[in-house]
Amino acid sequence: MHRALPLVVAIACVPAVLVAGAGADQAGPRVGAAAKHTNVLCLNGAGSAYVVRYRPGNCAVYGPGGSFGGGVNLRRIHWRSWDEPSVRGRARDCGFHLPCADIAVRIRAYRRRHACGRVVFTRLKATSRFGTTIVRLPRCPRAA
């Protein structure tokens, strides 16, 4: 029992140090620095998994339930800016069929959230002459 006492004291002190350090890490500068590296999750080339992308030139996202309906398959994306809470750009929507539909769209990525150790956009809005599609983007990389 004499040996166990120092171990108990050491274990009791460690969480207090970690909690104090965690509060300091969540201060303003870290949040602002992370915002400069906002990412978006897009499908990989095979369409089998979502991968983290920074200011992507191409991005495909399935719709609800992993369906093609309600999703977007964007090519030739030109972003106006990226270091803001909401970013806009222009692209061509190919759809999920061949040949590429090549429809001009205005896009907007928004609703930044912290997830899986990074900052990501969780919504993507694509507007064309045929209407508007809003896609919920995944927060963490995973299989599609």
C-alpha positions as CSV (number, residue, x, y, z in Angstrom):
1,M,0.0,0.0,0.0
2,H,2.9,2.3,0.6
3,R,4.0,2.0,-3.0
4,A,0.5,2.6,-4.4
5,L,0.1,6.0,-2.8
6,P,2.6,7.9,-5.1
7,L,1.0,6.3,-8.2
8,V,-2.5,7.4,-7.1
9,V,-1.2,11.0,-6.6
10,A,0.6,11.0,-9.9
11,I,-2.6,9.8,-11.8
12,A,-4.7,12.4,-10.0
13,C,-2.3,15.2,-11.0
14,V,-2.0,14.2,-14.7
15,P,-5.6,14.9,-15.7
16,A,-5.4,18.4,-14.1
17,V,-2.4,19.2,-16.2
18,L,-4.0,17.9,-19.4
19,V,-7.2,19.9,-18.7
20,A,-5.3,23.1,-18.1
21,G,-3.3,22.6,-21.3
22,A,-6.4,21.8,-23.3
23,G,-8.1,25.0,-22.3
24,A,-5.0,27.0,-23.5
25,D,-5.0,25.2,-26.9
26,Q,-8.6,26.2,-27.6
27,A,-7.8,29.9,-27.5
28,G,-8.4,32.2,-30.4
29,P,-5.1,32.0,-32.4
30,R,-5.4,28.2,-33.0
31,V,-9.0,28.5,-34.3
32,G,-8.0,31.3,-36.6
33,A,-5.0,29.4,-37.9
34,A,-7.1,26.3,-38.6
35,A,-9.6,28.3,-40.5
36,K,-7.0,29.2,-43.2
37,H,-6.8,25.5,-44.0
38,T,-10.5,24.7,-44.5
39,N,-11.0,21.5,-46.4
40,V,-13.8,19.8,-48.2
41,L,-14.4,16.0,-48.6
42,C,-14.8,14.7,-52.1
43,L,-14.9,11.2,-53.6
44,N,-11.7,9.6,-54.7
45,G,-11.2,8.7,-58.4
46,A,-12.8,5.3,-58.0
47,G,-15.8,6.8,-56.2
48,S,-15.3,4.3,-53.3
49,A,-14.2,6.7,-50.5
50,Y,-14.2,10.3,-49.4
51,V,-10.9,12.0,-49.2
52,V,-9.8,15.4,-47.7
53,R,-9.1,18.0,-50.4
54,Y,-7.9,21.6,-50.1
55,R,-9.4,24.0,-52.7
56,P,-10.2,21.1,-55.1
57,G,-10.3,21.5,-58.9
58,N,-12.7,18.6,-59.2
59,C,-15.1,17.3,-56.6
60,A,-17.8,14.6,-56.7
61,V,-20.2,14.0,-53.8
62,Y,-23.0,11.4,-53.7
63,G,-26.5,12.5,-52.6
64,P,-28.5,11.2,-49.6
65,G,-28.0,7.6,-48.9
66,G,-25.2,7.3,-51.4
67,S,-27.4,7.8,-54.4
68,F,-26.5,9.7,-57.6
69,G,-29.7,11.8,-57.2
70,G,-29.1,14.9,-55.1
71,G,-25.3,14.6,-55.6
72,V,-22.9,16.6,-57.7
73,N,-20.0,15.7,-60.0
74,L,-18.1,19.0,-60.5
75,R,-15.2,19.6,-62.9
76,R,-13.0,22.6,-63.7
77,I,-13.8,24.3,-60.4
78,H,-12.5,27.9,-60.2
79,W,-12.8,29.3,-56.6
80,R,-12.9,33.0,-56.0
81,S,-11.3,32.7,-52.6
82,W,-10.8,30.1,-50.0
83,D,-9.9,31.7,-46.6
84,E,-13.4,32.7,-45.7
85,P,-16.4,31.2,-43.8
86,S,-18.3,30.8,-47.1
87,V,-16.5,30.4,-50.5
88,R,-17.9,30.8,-54.0
89,G,-16.9,29.7,-57.4
90,R,-17.9,28.4,-60.8
91,A,-17.7,24.9,-62.2
92,R,-19.1,22.4,-64.7
93,D,-21.4,19.7,-63.4
94,C,-21.0,16.5,-65.4
95,G,-23.7,14.5,-63.5
96,F,-23.1,10.8,-62.9
97,H,-23.5,9.5,-66.4
98,L,-21.6,9.5,-69.7
99,P,-21.0,11.6,-71.6
100,C,-20.4,14.5,-69.3
101,A,-23.5,16.8,-69.2
102,D,-21.2,19.9,-68.9
103,I,-23.7,22.2,-67.2
104,A,-22.4,25.6,-66.0
105,V,-23.0,26.0,-62.3
106,R,-22.3,28.6,-59.6
107,I,-21.1,26.9,-56.4
108,R,-20.9,27.8,-52.8
109,A,-19.3,25.9,-50.0
110,Y,-20.3,26.9,-46.5
111,R,-21.0,25.9,-42.9
112,R,-17.5,25.4,-41.6
113,R,-17.2,22.9,-38.7
114,H,-14.4,21.2,-36.7
115,A,-14.4,17.5,-37.3
116,C,-11.8,14.7,-37.2
117,G,-9.0,17.1,-36.3
118,R,-9.6,19.6,-39.1
119,V,-11.9,22.3,-40.3
120,V,-14.2,21.3,-43.1
121,F,-17.1,22.7,-45.1
122,T,-20.3,20.7,-44.5
123,R,-22.6,22.1,-47.2
124,L,-22.1,22.6,-51.0
125,K,-24.7,24.5,-53.0
126,A,-24.7,24.2,-56.8
127,T,-27.0,26.4,-58.9
128,S,-27.6,26.1,-62.7
129,R,-30.2,27.1,-65.1
130,F,-32.1,23.9,-64.1
131,G,-32.3,24.6,-60.4
132,T,-30.3,24.3,-57.2
133,T,-28.9,21.3,-55.4
134,I,-27.7,21.5,-51.8
135,V,-25.4,18.6,-50.8
136,R,-24.5,17.7,-47.2
137,L,-20.8,17.0,-47.3
138,P,-19.3,14.3,-45.1
139,R,-17.2,15.6,-42.1
140,C,-14.7,12.8,-41.8
141,P,-13.0,10.6,-44.5
142,R,-14.8,7.3,-44.9
143,A,-15.9,4.7,-47.4
144,A,-18.7,5.9,-49.7
